[in-house]
Amino acid sequence: MTAAIHPQGRDRASFADDAEIAAFVETLGRFERGEIDAEAWRAYRVARGAYGQRQDGVHMLRIKLPQGAVGADQLRALAEVATRFSRGFGHVTTRQNFQLNFVRPADLEPAMRRLAEAGITTSGSGGNAVRNVVACPRAGVSPDEVFDVTPYAEAFTRHFLRHPLGNALPRKFKVAFEGCVDDHVATAIQDLGFRARLRTSGGTAPRGFFVTVAGGTSSLCTTGTPLFEFLPAGDILALGEAVVRVFHARGDRVNKQRNRLKFLVRSLGFETFRSLVVAELERVRAEGAPALPFDADHPPAEAMPRPARPAPSTPVEIADRVRAARLAGPGEPPPVDVMTAPAPDALETFRRTNVHAQRQAGYSVVTVSLPQGDATAAQLEAVAGLAEAYGDGSARFTSGGHLLLRWIRTDDIGELFFRLAAAGLGRDGAGSAADVVACPGADVCRLAVTRTRALSRLVEGEVRRTLAPDVLAVRLPLSVSGCPNGCSQHHLAAIGLQGSARRLGGRAVPQYFILLGGHVGDSGATFGRLAGKVPARRIPEVVTRLTALYVSERRDGEGAGPFFARALDRAKEVLAALEDLQVEDARPEDFVEPGASEEFRPESQAGECAA
């Protein structure tokens, strides 16, 4: 039982299904023979993770990683697929998935089959489906968690994977589980958000969840509304069934821009919606409610890793392998900053910003900060070996584009750091303004107006160059999206940047909306408010000014999101001089995006998010 439920690479049951891959190949053949039209093929493939991208004839393949948990062998499978069928690198998403671009139609089958060998699926990673169920990446080891939510999240995943209604909803359906005091996975912006709770009763403390419903960002940003103050843990699958059934039966299937669950709740009114869910929940129970595959109050517990661990590669060996890997085009590969001789104070800075103690004495969680969420195949292979040598043989991707190594002996942090640095993964400042969360942007995405990755690197460099080193230890969530959809969750960041364009003298200038004050707290989600519209060239200065403002004027214990929500007018004053751009003052670089050489000509295409 434990092996089938627990998240780690150790003995986790497969999520893959060979028959499903065979059906995918058969359906692709029908499309190529003209037996089904392009629209039918699009809806089919998108629900299985194969999206069209800006360039014709190739796909983005979204790989589903439930709870972001991956074993070392799975990291190696991701690396192999990235090398053989993509560009030698991929991207971690805010739903803890891994995406590859420029995958040819003919390569989709062998890519899926290699992933399936490692127990990985792409089913439900896109389309109008129950999407990847995210969970706190610190679950099981966090010092302040109520309880480990991972077994519950995995049971929810397996119940709705290939569920009869799971891929046939009016629109995508997102779910998240959090067990910590702080909400690391933004349950408030999910269609269903579960926060761990205990209810003391007669000397016992049965487990349950505070449940919110119908949150979301993009158009009509909405914080989830409380549905249950305490739902017994054993009822999570039954509730999921009830909500999915109501959404399937009543959701808008015509207007694809307004058919998320939040729109249904708004049109019905919350009390009407809640009564429908409660009635459906009773029907589910009467039919025989689905049960968790473990005792709801005594789930599988995360065990300490085996004491015997393989010897790690040396820093020089790791550096040689990472340097030798060749990244393919098109597009700009991620920067790989291999360091075999880090600065004398680098380890101490890394400890302060990227290492946190586990609740298990003597062990730590190490945050590996991936630049803009990108990782190369060689880096994934290096992490796989380090997870086996220093951790529990697994890792977890996070919603912030990080990779967590858990169960690291605190005494081994130094050895691990020097090997991460050799792999180009020794970045400090995790979660600071020098650690930008970015969507892939207009390099590949159909919907994006602007390129995001080059701009993000400029921002990070400017923060590190101009501000005091102590800023790297200041938590300041910063997200960049190339369009309003918000794949980087920029609406929820303390500083959110949304790509757009303005006209100046008949020419297009790339610019960004500056949204400030986003955060998640005890009362739900607070979304960023518009503070200005600034030409892209000036964005690095925008970020350094705002970061300096927060550091100098925050109250004791005040987070960056709450600060900017409170000090919005003050922030507008700081930004005012950067907004204005007149024809006579424009410079040639104002009409070119950071990281580009040609003049900016915004072009967005029809997306496939609502296939």
Secondary structure as UniProt FT lines:
FT   HELIX           2..5
FT   TURN            10..11
FT   HELIX           18..32
FT   TURN            33..34
FT   HELIX           38..46
FT   TURN            47..49
FT   STRAND          50..52
FT   TURN            56..57
FT   STRAND          59..64
FT   HELIX           66..68
FT   STRAND          69..71
FT   HELIX           72..85
FT   STRAND          89..92
FT   TURN            94..95
FT   STRAND          98..103
FT   HELIX           105..117
FT   TURN            118..119
FT   TURN            123..124
FT   STRAND          134..135
FT   TURN            137..141
FT   TURN            143..144
FT   HELIX           150..160
FT   TURN            161..162
FT   TURN            164..167
FT   STRAND          175..178
FT   HELIX           187..189
FT   STRAND          192..198
FT   TURN            202..203
FT   STRAND          207..213
FT   STRAND          225..232
FT   HELIX           233..235
FT   HELIX           236..250
FT   TURN            256..257
FT   HELIX           261..268
FT   HELIX           270..288
FT   TURN            296..297
FT   HELIX           315..324
FT   TURN            344..345
FT   HELIX           346..354
FT   STRAND          355..357
FT   TURN            361..362
FT   STRAND          363..369
FT   HELIX           371..373
FT   STRAND          374..376
FT   HELIX           377..390
FT   STRAND          394..397
FT   TURN            399..400
FT   STRAND          402..409
FT   HELIX           410..412
FT   HELIX           413..422
FT   TURN            423..424
FT   TURN            430..431
FT   TURN            433..434
FT   STRAND          437..438
FT   HELIX           441..443
FT   HELIX           453..466
FT   HELIX           469..473
FT   STRAND          478..481
FT   TURN            484..485
FT   TURN            487..488
FT   HELIX           490..492
FT   STRAND          495..504
FT   TURN            505..506
FT   STRAND          507..516
FT   STRAND          519..521
FT   TURN            522..523
FT   STRAND          524..526
FT   STRAND          529..535
FT   HELIX           536..538
FT   HELIX           539..553
FT   TURN            556..557
FT   HELIX           560..566
FT   HELIX           568..579
FT   HELIX           583..585
FT   HELIX           588..591
FT   TURN            594..595
FT   TURN            609..610
//
